[in-house]
Amino acid sequence: MTGNMWVRQIHRWLSIAFTLAVIANIVALTLQVQATWIGLLAFVPLIPLLATGLYLFALPYLGRRAGARQEV
């Protein structure tokens, strides 16, 4: 498995963890549970999710630049 495939797989699992954290936050808000850590729980997967997402977003642009260098 290549490095890009690992990043994609990690990104998928992080998105699932983030979704579950947001659902837990919504449930806590509807039950009026006053726990700050539940609100901050979504930030744990969000930060690496942002990093992997930006990497995956930049991949096509970085690939074009590398391909242009090889042609010259």
N, C-alpha and C positions, 0 to 999 in steps of 0.2 A: 504494500500500500504506500503510495507516495505521500509526501508531506502535505500537499494540497488536499488530498482525500482525508487525512487526519484532521486538518483544520475544519473541513466541512462537517465531519462527523462530530467533532467537539462543539461546533457552532449549533448543530441540530440539538444535541443534548442540553446545551446551555439554554437554548430557547425553550425547551420543555421545562427546565428548572425555573426559568424566569416566569413562564406562564403559571406554573403551580404557585409560585410565591405571590404573584398578583392576585390569584384566586383566593389564597389564604388571607391576603390583606383585605380583600373585599368582604370575605366572610367575617373577619374580625370587626370590620367597620359596621356591618349590618347587625352583629351581635353586641355592638358597643363595648367591645373589649378595649381597655385602655393600656395597650402594650406597645411601646415605641419600637421594640425590637422586631415586631411583626411588620411594621411599616418599613423598616430598614432592611428587612430580609430580601426584598427584591433587588437591592443594590449589589448583593453578593454575586449573582450570576450576570447582572447587567454590565458590569465593568469588563469582564473578559468577553462577553457577548459583543460589546462595542468594538473591542480590539479585533476579534476574529471577523466581524462583519466588515470593518474597514479594510482588512487585509483581503477578504474575498471580493470586495468592491473594486479594489485596485488591481487585482490580478489581470483582467483583460487589458488594462492600459499598460501594465508593466510588460506583458507578453508582446504587445505590439512594438514597444520600444526595443526589446531584445531581438525581435524578428527583423526590424529595420536595420539594426547594427550588423546582423549576419549577412544581409543582402549586399551591403556596401563593401 
